[in-house]
Amino acid sequence: MTTIYNRSQAIYWLAIAPIVAIVIFVIAPVFNIFVSSLQFESLNLLRTEAIRNVVWFTTWQSLVSTAFTLVIALPLAFVTANFKFKAQRLTTSLISLPFILPSIVVGVAFLQILPNNFHRTAFALILAHTYFNFGFTSRLITARWLQIHPHLDDAARTLGASPFKLFITLTMPLLSKAITNAALIVFTLCFTSYGVVRVLGGPSRSTLETEIYFRAMQLGDVSGAMLLSALQIVIIVSLFFVTTRASRNKFKQSTKPTISRQKSLQTRKQKVIAATIISIATLFAIVPVLAIAFKSINTNSRFTTTAWRTVFTSPEITQSITKTLIYAVIAMSLATLLGLLSACSVAYSNNNFHFISGLTTLPIVISAVSLGLGIIITFDTQPFDWRGAQFMLPLAHALVALPLAMRVILPVLQAIPDSLRQASSVLGASPRQTWLNIDFKIIRRAAISAAAISATVSIGEFGASSFLARRGAETLPIMISRLLSRPGDSLQSQAFALATLLAIFSLIVIFVIDSFANTKSARDSHA
Amino acid sequence: MLEIDKVSIIYDSSQLFANLSLTIKHHEIVALTGPSGSGKTTLLRCIAGLESISTGSIHLNGHDITDQPAHLRNIGMVFQDNQLFPHLTVGQNVAYSLKIKRTPKKIADNKVREVLSLVGLNHLIDRTVTNLSGGEAKRVAVARALIAEPQVLLLDEPLTGLDIELHGRLLEDLGKLLRTRGTTVLHVTHDKAEASAIADRVLDLRQLIS
C-alpha cells in the first residue's frame, strides 16, 4: 500500500521496537532450543515408542478436533452469513465466548460436565477443542462469506444452479481459502493445546505440549523437552509453509459487497433450520460456563457461597488475583503498543516491512510452552539471568498476545484510503497531525479491542506461565491448576469459582469487542 | 412469450408498484425505461425468480412460473455489474450452465468456443476474469447468459459505466448478436437513446401500471 507516510523516515523507527522484542525474546530462545537440542545426545528419544505415541496422538486428536470444529462451524456460518434474526448480536457474542475463555477454564468446564468415565479420554479432549474453536472458526468463515456478493449467487441461479449445486460450484470454491486458513489455525491450536490437555488429558493422554512441560519441569529432562519443542516447531512451521504455498495461487478475493447478503428468515423451513442451528450452538457455548458457575456454589452436593468467600478473603488467592491483574495491565499495554507499531510499519512501508507480519506470527507458531521453555534456558546466566524477574511473565504474555493484537489493528489501518490522508495534507496538516486526526481516530476502536484481547490472553495464559511463574507470584490459571490437583471438594469449588471469574471477565471482553464492531458497522452502513 | 399480469411488488415494506402488466412476444426485444428507483431492476429480479411478487402472475410460453425457483425457469440475466465468478476463467464462466446441466465436455468446449467467438473473445478463453477490461467482462457476461439458451434474456442496464466509445460499439454488437440469435429480450435502461437503438419496442415502466 502506498501512503503519504512512505517518504517519512519515521516508518523505520516504528519497526525497531517490535523487531527487537521478537528477536530477543522469541527468535533467540527458539534458536537456543534448536542449538541446544542438537548438541545433546538425546535424538534417540524420538525413536522411543512412548514419544512416537505422543506424536501420533497429538496429530490425530488435532485432525479429528479440526474436522469436528468445521462440522459445527460451517452450518453456523451459513446461518450467520445469510440471515438476519432476532438477538443476532447477543448470539454472535455468546458463540464467540469459548475462544476467548482461558484454556484452563475450558478444561475445568468439561471436567465438570463430562461423566467421570470420560475424563482422561481422547473424546474429552476432542470435545473441549471443538468447543474452544467452533465459534471463532464460524466467525472467520462468516466474515469471508459476507464478502461474496449476493448477486453472484443470483447469477448462478439464473444459469440453472440449484441451491446444492450453487453451494458446491460457487460458495465452496470461494470459501475454500478461508476454510483452509481456519482449519490450519484450529489444527495448530489443537496441536499446541496445553491447558485443556493438562486438565482433561492427564498423564495418560499426553500431547507434545504437555510432554515438553512434563519432561522439563517434572523429570528434569530439559534436553528431551527442548528436542520435543524443536520437533513441534518444525512440524507447525512446515504445515504453515505447505498450506501457505498451496493457497498462494488462489484467485483474488473480492472486496466487501455494497449490498448485504443477510436476509430476513422468510420460509418456515428457513426459520426451523436457523433456529435449530443457533440454539444448538448457543447451548453448546454456554452450558460448560454455566456448569462451572454451578459447581462453584455447589460443594459436597449442597449450595454454599463458601468458595466465593474464600476466593475474596484467602491471602494466597487475593494475591494471585492482584498479580494476575497487574501482569494483565502490563502485558496489555506492551502488546497493544507493539501491535500498533507493527501494524503501522507493515501498513505504511510499501512492502518493505511486510516481513514483520511473519515475525509477529512466530509466537503462535512456536506455542506458549516452547516460548516459556526457550526463555528460561536462554536467560539463565548473569547479567541476563531474568528467569525470576518480575517483568518476564507479563513480557511473555505480551508476546503471546502480540499476533492477535497486531491482526486486529492491521486490517483497519490497511482499509483507510490514502485519499483521506491526502485530503488532510492539502488542508495543511503535517504527517503527524494527519496520523493523529485521521489514522488514529479510525483505528482507536480496533486498538481498544486489541487491548481487551491482550488483557484476556494475559489473564488466561497458562503455557508460558507454567515455566515462568514463581511461588508467591502465581497467576490465576496456575492457582486453578494447583487447587484442582489437591484433594477436597471445597478446594475444587474454589478452583471453579476462580474459573467462573475468568469466564465472566472473558464475557465482558467479548461484549466490549462486539459492541465496538457493531457500532463501527452501523456507522459504515450509514456512510 | 412472456406474460406479466397485474403484478404488484412490495420491497422493504413499501409498494414499488401495483398491477403492472406486460407481454413480450417470441424473438422480440423490448426496452423498459424509467427513472432510478422506479423498480426496473426489481421487476427483472422477480421475472428471473430472484425475488417474489406480492400479487399477480408470470407466465412463460403458457406455463405459470410465478412460484417456480430461479434455477428451473430458464430465464437468463445479465447483471449491471456482470457478476462473473472470480474463481473461474473466462471459458469456465461461460461453460458454467453447461457444467450444471452435465453437458459432455467435448460438446461444452465446442459451444463455449462458438459463443466466445460470437462476442470476439476466443483468445481470452483461459484468462482469469479479474484481469478483464470493462468491455471484455461485459461480453463474457453476455456470452455466459446466451450459452444457456434462455427462453428470455433479461438485461439489467448492461452498458452502464462504460465510456462513450465502448458503449456505442458494444451496443451495436449486442443488438446484432441478439437479433441474429433471435433471443427474446427484456432490456432495462435509464438511457432512452440506448433503448431506441436496440429494441423493437420501448416502454416506460410507469405506463405499464394500470
Interface residues (C-beta under 8 A of the other chain):
Chain A: H149 H151 L152 D154 A155 A156 R157 T158 L159 G160 A161 S162 K165 L166 T169 L170 P173 L174 K250 F251 K252 S254
Chain B: R45 A48 G49 L50 P69 A70 H71 L72 R73 N74 I75 G76 M77 F79 D81 Q83 F85 P86 H87 Y96 S97 K99 I100 K101 T128 T130 R144 A145 A148 P150 L154
